[in-house]
Amino acid sequence: MKRRRWDSKAKALVVLQGLKGRLVADICNEHQICQSEYYRWREEFLTKMPQIFDKSDKREERLLQENAKLKNLVGELALELKKVNECLE
């Protein structure tokens, strides 16, 4: 019998069904996996969850820094444009 390959998204969806309260036995029967496999996936899922939130926090921080730089640049350009306009008058 050929082994199935599960991608991370499919594993996460299976684990989420159990976390939402569905019986593990029913989930395993539906997806044709053993319960030990489900519990291994769940443990991996729960272990890696904090990393997911850390990435989003870092991304948000990076975007805020980039936003501040762009605002500073726009302010400098506005001042320069004002100086040019004053010289032309």
C-alpha positions as CSV (number, residue, x, y, z in Angstrom):
1,M,0.0,0.0,0.0
2,K,1.3,3.4,-1.0
3,R,2.0,5.9,1.9
4,R,0.1,9.2,1.7
5,R,2.0,12.4,2.1
6,W,0.3,15.1,4.2
7,D,1.2,18.7,3.7
8,S,1.3,21.1,6.7
9,K,-2.0,22.8,5.8
10,A,-3.8,19.5,5.7
11,K,-2.3,18.4,9.0
12,A,-3.3,21.7,10.6
13,L,-6.9,21.3,9.4
14,V,-7.1,17.8,10.8
15,V,-5.7,19.0,14.2
16,L,-8.0,22.0,14.3
17,Q,-11.0,19.6,14.0
18,G,-9.9,17.9,17.2
19,L,-9.2,21.2,19.0
20,K,-12.7,22.3,18.2
21,G,-14.1,19.4,20.1
22,R,-14.7,16.7,17.5
23,L,-13.9,13.2,18.6
24,V,-10.4,12.1,17.8
25,A,-11.6,8.6,16.8
26,D,-14.0,10.1,14.2
27,I,-11.4,12.4,12.8
28,C,-8.9,9.5,12.5
29,N,-11.5,7.2,10.8
30,E,-12.5,9.9,8.3
31,H,-8.9,10.7,7.3
32,Q,-7.6,7.2,7.7
33,I,-4.9,7.9,10.1
34,C,-4.1,6.3,13.5
35,Q,-4.7,8.2,16.7
36,S,-1.0,8.3,17.6
37,E,-0.4,10.1,14.3
38,Y,-3.1,12.6,15.2
39,Y,-1.6,13.2,18.6
40,R,1.9,13.6,17.1
41,W,0.6,16.2,14.7
42,R,-1.3,18.0,17.5
43,E,1.8,18.1,19.7
44,E,3.9,19.6,16.8
45,F,1.1,22.1,16.0
46,L,0.8,23.3,19.6
47,T,4.6,23.5,20.0
48,K,5.1,25.6,16.9
49,M,2.1,28.0,17.5
50,P,4.1,30.7,19.4
51,Q,6.5,30.9,16.4
52,I,3.6,31.9,14.2
53,F,2.7,34.8,16.4
54,D,6.4,35.9,16.8
55,K,6.7,36.2,13.0
56,S,3.6,38.4,12.7
57,D,4.9,40.6,15.6
58,K,8.3,41.0,13.9
59,R,6.6,41.7,10.6
60,E,4.4,44.4,12.2
61,E,7.4,46.0,13.9
62,R,9.3,46.0,10.6
63,L,6.3,47.6,8.8
64,L,6.0,50.3,11.5
65,Q,9.7,51.1,11.1
66,E,9.4,51.3,7.4
67,N,6.3,53.5,7.8
68,A,8.2,55.9,10.0
69,K,11.1,56.2,7.5
70,L,8.6,56.9,4.7
71,K,6.9,59.6,6.8
72,N,10.2,61.2,7.5
73,L,11.2,61.2,3.9
74,V,7.8,62.7,2.9
75,G,8.4,65.5,5.5
76,E,11.9,66.2,4.2
77,L,10.6,66.4,0.6
78,A,7.8,68.7,1.6
79,L,10.2,71.1,3.3
80,E,12.5,71.0,0.2
81,L,9.6,71.7,-2.1
82,K,8.5,74.6,0.1
83,K,12.1,76.1,-0.1
84,V,12.1,75.8,-3.8
85,N,8.7,77.5,-4.1
86,E,9.9,80.3,-1.8
87,C,13.0,80.9,-4.1
88,L,10.8,81.0,-7.2
89,E,8.5,83.7,-5.7
